[in-house]
Amino acid sequence: MANYVPTQADEEILTCLSERRSFSVVAGAGAGKTTSLVEALRSLIRTDGPRMLRDGQQVVCITYTNRAARVISERLQQNPLFVVSTLHSFLWGEIRHFQKSIRESLRCHILPGHIAKQKEKDNGGKSKAAIEARGKVATLEHALQELDSVPFFRYGDDTPFSDYLLGELGHDDLLLIASDMITTKRALSQVLGQKYPYFFVDEAQDTSPEIVNALNVICSGEGPPIIGYFGDPMQQIYDEGKGDFAGPPGSETVTKVENFRSAPEVVTLLNAFRTDVTQVPAGKNASEIGSVGLILARSETPEEPRRRYSEAQLERATRRLDEAVERWGWAVNTSAKQLFLARRMIARRLGFLSLHDLFTGPYASTRAKNDYESGEHFLLKPLVEIVVPLARADSEGNTGAVLRLLSTKTVAFSAGGQYNKASIGKVKEIAKTVTKTLVGLFYSNKIGDVIRYCYEQDLIHASERLIKHLNRVPRGDVYNEELHSREKADWLADTFFEMRGDEVEKYCTYLDENTPFSTQHGVKGEQYDDVIVVFDDIEAAWTKYSFTKMLTPGVSGEAKDSQKERSRKLAYVCFSRAKRNLRILLFTPDPETAKSELTNHRLFEESQVSILG
Ligand SMILES: Nc1ncnc2c1ncn2[C@@H]1O[C@H](COP(=O)(O)OP(=O)(O)OP(=O)(O)O)[C@@H](O)[C@H]1O
C-alpha cells in the first residue's frame, strides 16, 4: 500500500505468529484492520509458506462478505497458500460430505434446541406469540420425526432459511450444525487443525459465539493450529455477532490505536463514544483539518397508525433535511454520502415508497423485512438479479451484456440449460426474442406476469416458495392479523404480483449504491470524504434503535440496554465513515434541552451544535 505506516500492533501480531500463539486484534474504526490482516498473511508466505505447501496445508482467512473475500484475495495476488472465503462457504465445504453427521447433529442437537426455544415462548395461552410458537413446535417436531426420509442435505446462498424436509439448510442452521460438529466430533476438529495451521477471521465482532467457540476448540492447546481474530467490538451491528470475541485460553490481545481514516475532529467524537480504545489520528490524515456539526430539528408526533408519519409529515421532515444541508453550505456538495436509518425518506426520494411500505408493512414478517433490506427477498430476487439488469443492458443496446447475463444468470441459457445443443446463431436469436418479450412485459405488465414468464421460460432458479405463490389462487379474503398472521406472505406476494416494475427498478438503483443515499447498515467498511447522518427515530419506526434516547436520555427517556448498545454501535459505525467532515441531523422532541444535554455530556462541543428554528 502506498504510504503504508507500520504500527506497534503489526509488530505484536508478527511476534504472536512467530511464537505460534493465538491472538485477537481489537481496533477502532479506520485502524486498518484489514491491512494488518493482509500484512500478517503475507508474512506467512515468507516464514512458513514453503513448508505448508510441501505438507499440503493452507491458511484459512474468513471474511464477512464475498466482496471482502475478493478484495483480500486480490491483495494476496490469489496466492494458493490461502483459502479466503466467507464463513458459510468455508464451513459448508468442510462438512458437506459428512451427511450422516449432519443428520445426527440435526436430530440430537439442532432441532431439539429449536423446539425447546419455541416451547419457552409458549405459555399455553391464546396470545399471538403463544399460538405462533405452538405452530412452530408442531412443524419442527414433524421435521424431527421425518428426518430419515430426507435423502441428503444441501446448503446454498439461495436457501437463507431451513426447510428440513426438503433437505435445505439455512444460513443460521449451517453455523449451528458446523459448530456442533466441530465441538462434538474430535476427529473433525483434528482434521481441520491438520489441514489448516492458521485461521484468520476478519470482522470478528460479527462472528457468532458458537463459531468463535468452535474455532477456539480447533485452536486450543499449545502451538499450531492458531487463530487470529481481527475486529472491533464497537462495530458489531448484526445481532448474531459475539462482539467481544476472544481467542482460546492463553491467547494475546493486541490493541491497535491508530486511526488512518478520519481527521482529528472526527476522531475526537469517536473517542467520546467508547472507553476500550482511545484512538490517535495517524498517517497523513493526522494533519488534515476536518469538522463535525450537529443540527437538532423538532420531531413531530406521527399521525398515521403504527406510529408512521403521514405523507405530509414525511414531506416536512425531508424539507427540514434540505434546510439543514443548506445551513451546512452543502447544497452543492453532491458527493456527500447521506446515511439514513429512516428508510422511508430514502424510498420516497428515490421513488419506491409503495414497494418499501409493502415489504416493511403488515404483510411482511421480520424475515421478509430483512431480506427486502438486503435485496435477497425471494420475490424480488428474480427482478433484482435478472430482469432489471437485462432491461438495463437492453435499453443501452449492449447485446454482449445481455448474452452474458443470460448465460451466467439464467437456467435456460446456462451450460446445462435447454439451449446448450443449439447453434450460437440460434441461441442469439432465441435470446433476442426472450429479452424483447421479457423487457416488454416488465415495462407494460404487472410484476406477476413478468415473474411467471421467467418461470415458464426457465430463466430463474425459482424457489419452492416462489413456485407455491405462482401456482396458488390469489387470496380473496381481507387480511386479518388475528387469523392470518402465519400466512401473511400470501398477501405480500399477491400485492407484489399486482404492482408495476418501475418501483423495483428504482429500488435496484438504490441497492446498487448508485445514489448518494445509503442505509446506515449499508456503509460498513466504506469511507467517504463528507458524510451526513440522519437520525429520525419516529420515521425509522424501529424499536431496536433509539438514537434520541441513546444521545439524550434526559429529553427522551432511558433506552433499554440492548437498544442503547445497538444505537451506540450503529452511530459509531456511521460517524466513523467520514474522512473529513461529518454532519448529523437529529430529530428530537425538544431541541433546546437536547442541546444542553449533549454538550454537558461532552459528546459534542457547544460550537458544533445548532438548532433548526
Ligand atoms: N498502516 C497503514 N498506513 C497508512 N494507511 C493505512 C494503514 N492502514 C490502513 N490505512 C488506510 O486507512 C484507511 C482505513 O483502513 P481500513 O478500511 O482497512 O480500516 P478498518 O480498520 O478496516 O476500518 P473499519 O473497521 O472502520 O471499516 C484506508 O484508507 C487505508 O488505506
The ligand as an SDF file (V2000), in Angstrom:
LIG
                    3D

 31 33  0  0  0  0  0  0  0  0999 V2000
   -0.7440    1.0780    8.1800 N   0  0  0  0  0  0  0  0  0  0  0  0
   -1.3510    1.9950    7.4140 C   0  0  0  0  0  0  0  0  0  0  0  0
   -0.6780    3.0550    6.9400 N   0  0  0  0  0  0  0  0  0  0  0  0
   -1.2990    4.0030    6.2070 C   0  0  0  0  0  0  0  0  0  0  0  0
   -2.5970    3.9770    5.8530 N   0  0  0  0  0  0  0  0  0  0  0  0
   -3.3170    2.9430    6.2910 C   0  0  0  0  0  0  0  0  0  0  0  0
   -2.7420    1.9030    7.0950 C   0  0  0  0  0  0  0  0  0  0  0  0
   -3.7020    1.0220    7.3930 N   0  0  0  0  0  0  0  0  0  0  0  0
   -4.8300    1.4820    6.8070 C   0  0  0  0  0  0  0  0  0  0  0  0
   -4.6150    2.6130    6.1430 N   0  0  0  0  0  0  0  0  0  0  0  0
   -5.6410    3.4010    5.4210 C   0  0  0  0  0  0  0  0  0  0  0  0
   -6.6250    3.7740    6.3870 O   0  0  0  0  0  0  0  0  0  0  0  0
   -7.9390    3.6750    5.8490 C   0  0  0  0  0  0  0  0  0  0  0  0
   -8.7890    2.7730    6.7090 C   0  0  0  0  0  0  0  0  0  0  0  0
   -8.3650    1.4380    6.5950 O   0  0  0  0  0  0  0  0  0  0  0  0
   -9.3600    0.1870    6.6730 P   0  0  0  0  0  0  0  0  0  0  0  0
  -10.6020    0.4950    5.9210 O   0  0  0  0  0  0  0  0  0  0  0  0
   -8.5860   -1.0440    6.3440 O   0  0  0  0  0  0  0  0  0  0  0  0
   -9.6590    0.2190    8.2260 O   0  0  0  0  0  0  0  0  0  0  0  0
  -10.5940   -0.7170    9.0790 P   0  0  0  0  0  0  0  0  0  0  0  0
   -9.9030   -0.9210   10.3660 O   0  0  0  0  0  0  0  0  0  0  0  0
  -10.9810   -1.9190    8.3060 O   0  0  0  0  0  0  0  0  0  0  0  0
  -11.8010    0.2440    9.2690 O   0  0  0  0  0  0  0  0  0  0  0  0
  -13.3390   -0.0140    9.6530 P   0  0  0  0  0  0  0  0  0  0  0  0
  -13.3640   -1.0810   10.6770 O   0  0  0  0  0  0  0  0  0  0  0  0
  -13.7400    1.3040   10.1870 O   0  0  0  0  0  0  0  0  0  0  0  0
  -14.0730   -0.3120    8.3920 O   0  0  0  0  0  0  0  0  0  0  0  0
   -7.7840    3.1890    4.4280 C   0  0  0  0  0  0  0  0  0  0  0  0
   -7.8030    4.3180    3.5740 O   0  0  0  0  0  0  0  0  0  0  0  0
   -6.4120    2.5420    4.4150 C   0  0  0  0  0  0  0  0  0  0  0  0
   -5.8140    2.6110    3.1260 O   0  0  0  0  0  0  0  0  0  0  0  0
  1  2  1  0
  2  3  1  0
  2  7  2  0
  3  4  2  0
  4  5  1  0
  5  6  2  0
  6  7  1  0
  6 10  1  0
  7  8  1  0
  8  9  2  0
  9 10  1  0
 10 11  1  0
 11 12  1  0
 11 30  1  0
 12 13  1  0
 13 14  1  0
 13 28  1  0
 14 15  1  0
 15 16  1  0
 16 17  2  0
 16 18  1  0
 16 19  1  0
 19 20  1  0
 20 21  2  0
 20 22  1  0
 20 23  1  0
 23 24  1  0
 24 25  2  0
 24 26  1  0
 24 27  1  0
 28 29  1  0
 28 30  1  0
 30 31  1  0
M  END
$$$$
